[in-house]
Amino acid sequence: MTDIVRILIIIILIYYLVKGLLYLLFWQAALRTEARGMEIKRKRMEARERIKQRRAREKNQDE
């Protein structure tokens, strides 16, 4: 009886260890994805700002 209990406890501990590691990996992946998304968003905003500035300069030169 005690052998079965020990085996069950070990199995449960291994389950929670694996579950915790998976959550940690998913959390890290989510953070990386969010950081990449923010970087892409920042680059797009900078590109839009450069285009606006270029158009404003061209408009001023035409006048």
C-alpha positions as CSV (number, residue, x, y, z in Angstrom):
1,M,0.0,0.0,0.0
2,T,2.7,2.5,0.9
3,D,4.5,1.7,-2.4
4,I,1.4,2.7,-4.4
5,V,1.0,5.9,-2.4
6,R,4.7,6.8,-3.0
7,I,4.3,6.2,-6.7
8,L,1.1,8.3,-6.9
9,I,2.8,11.1,-5.0
10,I,5.8,11.0,-7.4
11,I,3.5,11.0,-10.4
12,I,1.5,13.9,-9.1
13,L,4.7,15.9,-8.4
14,I,6.0,15.2,-11.8
15,Y,2.7,16.3,-13.3
16,Y,2.8,19.6,-11.5
17,L,6.5,20.1,-12.4
18,V,5.8,19.6,-16.1
19,K,2.6,21.7,-15.9
20,G,4.6,24.5,-14.3
21,L,7.4,24.3,-16.9
22,L,4.8,24.5,-19.7
23,Y,3.2,27.5,-18.1
24,L,6.6,29.2,-17.8
25,L,7.4,28.5,-21.4
26,F,4.0,29.8,-22.6
27,W,4.5,32.9,-20.5
28,Q,7.9,33.6,-21.9
29,A,6.6,33.0,-25.4
30,A,3.8,35.5,-24.8
31,L,6.2,38.1,-23.5
32,R,8.5,37.7,-26.6
33,T,5.5,37.9,-28.9
34,E,4.3,41.1,-27.2
35,A,7.7,42.7,-27.4
36,R,8.0,41.9,-31.1
37,G,4.6,43.3,-31.7
38,M,5.4,46.5,-29.8
39,E,8.7,46.8,-31.8
40,I,6.8,46.4,-35.1
41,K,4.2,48.9,-34.1
42,R,7.0,51.4,-33.1
43,K,8.7,51.0,-36.5
44,R,5.4,51.4,-38.4
45,M,4.7,54.6,-36.5
46,E,8.2,56.0,-37.2
47,A,7.7,55.1,-40.9
48,R,4.4,57.0,-41.0
49,E,6.0,60.0,-39.3
50,R,8.8,60.1,-41.8
51,I,6.3,59.9,-44.7
52,K,4.3,62.8,-43.1
53,Q,7.4,64.8,-42.7
54,R,8.5,64.1,-46.3
55,R,5.0,65.1,-47.7
56,A,5.1,68.3,-45.6
57,R,8.5,69.2,-47.0
58,E,7.4,68.5,-50.6
59,K,4.3,70.5,-50.0
60,N,6.3,73.5,-48.7
61,Q,8.8,73.3,-51.6
62,D,5.9,73.3,-54.1
63,E,4.5,76.5,-52.6
